[in-house]
Amino acid sequence: MLNKIYGTPFVDTLLPTKIRNYYKYKMEELVEKYINSNASGVKIVEMEETLQQSRLRLGYVTRKLLNEGRVQKIDNRYYPINENQFQKKF
């Protein structure tokens, strides 16, 4: 129930900070797992349909994951980080 109503400005102000941070952390984890499970890359629109979250929320979360280096973005698609691409081949 909370997942359906969470995300609206009104509810965000009513929830204690500890609960808001918990759900924000869970959303980051969920989006990262979804991106990592799709090696061919995903668009925000695809995540919106599957995860049933707003584009704004998903955009915020994916931007944070991108800035932390946990996912990569090429054009409009988000891809999992391939650890092998950063290793030097000798």
HELIX and SHEET records of a PDB file:
HELIX    1   1 LEU A    2  ILE A    5  1                                   4    
HELIX    2   2 PRO A    9  LEU A   14  1                                   6    
HELIX    3   3 THR A   17  ASN A   36  1                                  20    
HELIX    4   4 ILE A   44  LEU A   51  1                                   8    
HELIX    5   5 ARG A   55  ASN A   67  1                                  13    
HELIX    6   6 GLU A   83  PHE A   86  5                                   4    
SHEET    1   A 2 VAL A  71  ILE A  74  0                                        
SHEET    2   A 2 ARG A  77  PRO A  80 -1                                        
END                                                                             
